[in-house]
Amino acid sequence: ARLVVLVSGSGSNLQALLDAAADPAYGAQVVAVGADRDGTVGLERAAAAGVPTFVHKVKDHAERADWDKALTASVAQYKPDLVVSAGFLKLVGDDFLAAFGDRYINTHNALLPAFPGIHGPRDALAYGVKVAGATLFFVDGGVDTGPIIAQVVVPVTDDDTEETLTERIKEVERRQLVEWVGRLVRQGWTITGRKVRLK
Ligand code: GRF
């Protein structure tokens, strides 16, 4: 199966997928990596693995819809079976969702529907929750609102800082992403309303 991965940042989730895909039994290959900015570590990881990359910046387009069209066209060129947002910090638009809405997944570092947005661990700590975690889901038109594929829980400790909790979540988040991307591509999936099922 063909994976296109979108990144904005350090790309540790991307790296986990690249490492898993090195084993043919995994059943998926990262065929391209896209980003919304230059110079991210994620793009360097892709280059180091010999994976082609593309960059589309919102500010290079007069309208955000034009950026979305350009992104959609680049992703489509690689004919992905699954598109993975791995720390991609842009909301895609209508064209992208029309093309990939049934096969575009994102990983979020909180237990949705609690703490959507870009500060999941910070917001969870501020709220005083005792467990936190990561959520893998199919992207829809909202912010972290789509049908949930899987969730994983970690404890919150009394001495946690945003950094320690973020790191604890990221470890399990990576494993969850790798496991479920493998299952999805090997088994196939159905989405009925909000229910995601492996075939
Ligand atoms: C992940 O924890 C994800 O939940 C959040 O950003 C992080 C991406 O990290 N949105 P990386 O770029 O894969 O290292």
Residues whose N, C-alpha, C, O or C-beta is under 5 A from the ligand:
A	BS01	GRF	G9 S10 G11 S12 N13 L14 A86 G87 T107 H108 N109
